Amino acid sequence: MATGESTRDPVAARLPESTGLEGTSREPGAAVTASGRVSVAQMYEPSTPSGPFSTAQLARLDEALTLASRETELDFSIYLGELGEDSRAGAEQLHDSLGAAGDNAVLIAVSPGERVVEVVTGADAVPRLSDRGCKLAVMSMAASFKEGDLLGGLIGGLRMMADQAGPPPRR
């Protein structure tokens, strides 16, 4: 190096002179970028279902609903929650919200807090699901619910109703 020449480190030349954060404490996972911005790494935690079922249990319930609907060509659905003071009217209101698709639908409405199970069938489903058969399915569900098996009761009752409805009538 000749006298009077200055040398610069090429890496140091790209870094900002001062970030204003020197000497401050940062949390683990935090870093100051070349532009002076503080970047903080955060732990990613996937959201979990906020209900009575785990992801695996929801998958089992979904599979049971799909199979029952595919075998019978009726649209089975399950509602789990409060139905209100008049549980039957609440269940019918939920069923009516399906609109024209409600004619081919079967709604199983369960309110564990109110200890109520309601089954609402659409116009096309009524001839295939007798009141007596639905009552037997509800009694089976209630027995499972009393034992603390909410998922098993729902799946068992759903299967009983699908078996009773059978395949769609030939046209």
C-alpha positions as CSV (number, residue, x, y, z in Angstrom):
1,M,0.0,0.0,0.0
2,A,1.3,3.4,-0.9
3,T,1.5,6.3,1.4
4,G,-1.7,8.4,1.5
5,E,-4.0,5.7,0.1
6,S,-7.0,4.8,2.1
7,T,-8.4,1.2,2.2
8,R,-12.0,0.2,2.6
9,D,-13.4,-3.2,3.4
10,P,-16.0,-3.9,0.6
11,V,-18.3,-5.7,3.1
12,A,-18.1,-2.9,5.6
13,A,-18.9,-0.4,2.9
14,R,-22.3,-2.0,2.3
15,L,-23.4,-1.9,6.0
16,P,-25.1,1.2,7.3
17,E,-23.0,3.6,9.3
18,S,-25.3,3.5,12.3
19,T,-28.7,1.9,12.9
20,G,-29.4,3.7,16.1
21,L,-29.9,0.4,17.8
22,E,-26.3,-0.3,18.8
23,G,-26.2,-1.3,22.5
24,T,-29.9,-2.0,22.8
25,S,-31.1,-5.4,23.8
26,R,-33.1,-7.4,21.3
27,E,-35.2,-10.5,21.9
28,P,-34.0,-13.8,20.6
29,G,-34.7,-14.2,16.9
30,A,-34.4,-10.5,16.2
31,A,-31.8,-9.0,13.8
32,V,-31.0,-5.7,12.3
33,T,-31.1,-5.8,8.5
34,A,-28.7,-4.0,6.2
35,S,-31.3,-1.3,5.7
36,G,-31.5,-0.7,9.5
37,R,-34.9,-2.4,9.8
38,V,-35.4,-4.8,12.7
39,S,-36.6,-8.2,11.6
40,V,-38.1,-10.5,14.2
41,A,-38.7,-14.2,13.8
42,Q,-41.9,-15.6,15.3
43,M,-43.0,-19.1,16.1
44,Y,-45.7,-20.3,13.7
45,E,-48.5,-22.1,15.5
46,P,-51.2,-23.5,13.2
47,S,-54.7,-22.8,14.3
48,T,-56.5,-25.7,15.9
49,P,-60.2,-26.3,15.7
50,S,-62.0,-24.5,18.6
51,G,-64.6,-27.1,19.2
52,P,-65.2,-30.4,20.9
53,F,-63.5,-32.4,18.1
54,S,-59.9,-32.8,17.1
55,T,-58.8,-32.6,13.5
56,A,-58.8,-36.4,13.1
57,Q,-62.3,-36.6,14.6
58,L,-63.6,-34.0,12.3
59,A,-62.1,-36.0,9.4
60,R,-64.0,-39.1,10.6
61,L,-67.3,-37.1,10.9
62,D,-66.8,-35.6,7.4
63,E,-66.1,-39.1,6.0
64,A,-69.3,-40.5,7.6
65,L,-71.4,-37.5,6.3
66,T,-69.9,-38.0,2.8
67,L,-70.6,-41.8,2.7
68,A,-74.2,-41.4,4.0
69,S,-74.9,-38.7,1.4
70,R,-73.3,-40.7,-1.4
71,E,-75.1,-43.9,-0.5
72,T,-78.6,-42.4,-0.1
73,E,-78.3,-39.3,-2.4
74,L,-79.8,-37.3,0.5
75,D,-77.8,-34.3,1.8
76,F,-77.1,-35.2,5.5
77,S,-75.8,-32.4,7.7
78,I,-75.0,-32.0,11.4
79,Y,-75.5,-28.9,13.5
80,L,-73.9,-28.8,16.9
81,G,-74.8,-25.9,19.1
82,E,-77.6,-24.1,20.9
83,L,-81.0,-24.2,19.3
84,G,-82.8,-21.7,21.5
85,E,-85.8,-22.0,23.8
86,D,-88.0,-23.7,21.2
87,S,-85.5,-26.3,19.9
88,R,-87.7,-27.7,17.2
89,A,-88.4,-24.2,15.7
90,G,-84.6,-23.5,15.9
91,A,-83.8,-26.7,14.0
92,E,-86.5,-26.1,11.4
93,Q,-85.1,-22.5,10.9
94,L,-81.7,-24.0,10.3
95,H,-83.1,-26.5,7.8
96,D,-85.1,-23.7,6.1
97,S,-81.9,-21.7,5.6
98,L,-80.8,-24.4,3.0
99,G,-83.4,-23.0,0.6
100,A,-84.4,-25.2,-2.3
101,A,-81.7,-27.7,-1.4
102,G,-83.6,-28.4,1.9
103,D,-86.1,-30.7,0.1
104,N,-83.4,-33.3,-0.3
105,A,-81.7,-32.6,3.1
106,V,-81.7,-34.3,6.5
107,L,-80.5,-32.1,9.4
108,I,-79.4,-33.7,12.7
109,A,-79.3,-30.8,15.2
110,V,-77.7,-31.5,18.6
111,S,-77.6,-29.1,21.5
112,P,-75.5,-30.9,24.2
113,G,-76.0,-28.0,26.7
114,E,-79.7,-28.2,26.3
115,R,-79.7,-32.0,26.1
116,V,-81.7,-31.9,22.9
117,V,-81.5,-33.8,19.6
118,E,-83.8,-32.8,16.7
119,V,-84.0,-34.4,13.2
120,V,-85.5,-32.3,10.4
121,T,-86.1,-34.0,7.0
122,G,-86.9,-32.3,3.7
123,A,-89.9,-33.2,1.5
124,D,-88.0,-35.7,-0.6
125,A,-86.4,-37.3,2.4
126,V,-89.6,-37.8,4.4
127,P,-90.8,-40.9,2.6
128,R,-87.5,-42.6,3.0
129,L,-86.9,-41.8,6.7
130,S,-89.8,-42.8,9.0
131,D,-90.4,-41.0,12.3
132,R,-89.9,-44.3,14.1
133,G,-86.5,-44.9,12.5
134,C,-85.4,-41.4,13.3
135,K,-86.5,-41.9,16.9
136,L,-84.5,-45.1,17.2
137,A,-81.4,-43.3,15.8
138,V,-81.9,-40.4,18.2
139,M,-82.2,-42.9,21.1
140,S,-79.0,-44.6,20.0
141,M,-77.2,-41.2,19.8
142,A,-78.5,-40.1,23.3
143,A,-77.2,-43.4,24.8
144,S,-73.7,-42.6,23.4
145,F,-73.9,-39.0,24.5
146,K,-74.7,-40.1,28.1
147,E,-71.5,-42.1,28.0
148,G,-69.5,-39.1,26.9
149,D,-69.1,-40.3,23.3
150,L,-70.3,-37.3,21.2
151,L,-68.5,-38.3,18.0
152,G,-69.5,-42.0,18.2
153,G,-73.1,-41.1,18.8
154,L,-73.3,-38.8,15.8
155,I,-71.6,-41.3,13.5
156,G,-73.8,-44.2,14.8
157,G,-77.0,-42.2,14.4
158,L,-76.0,-41.0,11.0
159,R,-75.3,-44.6,9.8
160,M,-78.6,-45.8,11.2
161,M,-80.5,-43.1,9.3
162,A,-78.5,-43.8,6.1
163,D,-79.2,-47.5,6.4
164,Q,-82.9,-46.8,6.9
165,A,-83.1,-44.5,3.9
166,G,-81.3,-46.9,1.7
167,P,-80.3,-46.3,-1.9
168,P,-82.3,-43.8,-3.9
169,P,-85.4,-45.1,-5.6
170,R,-85.1,-46.1,-9.2
171,R,-86.8,-43.8,-11.7
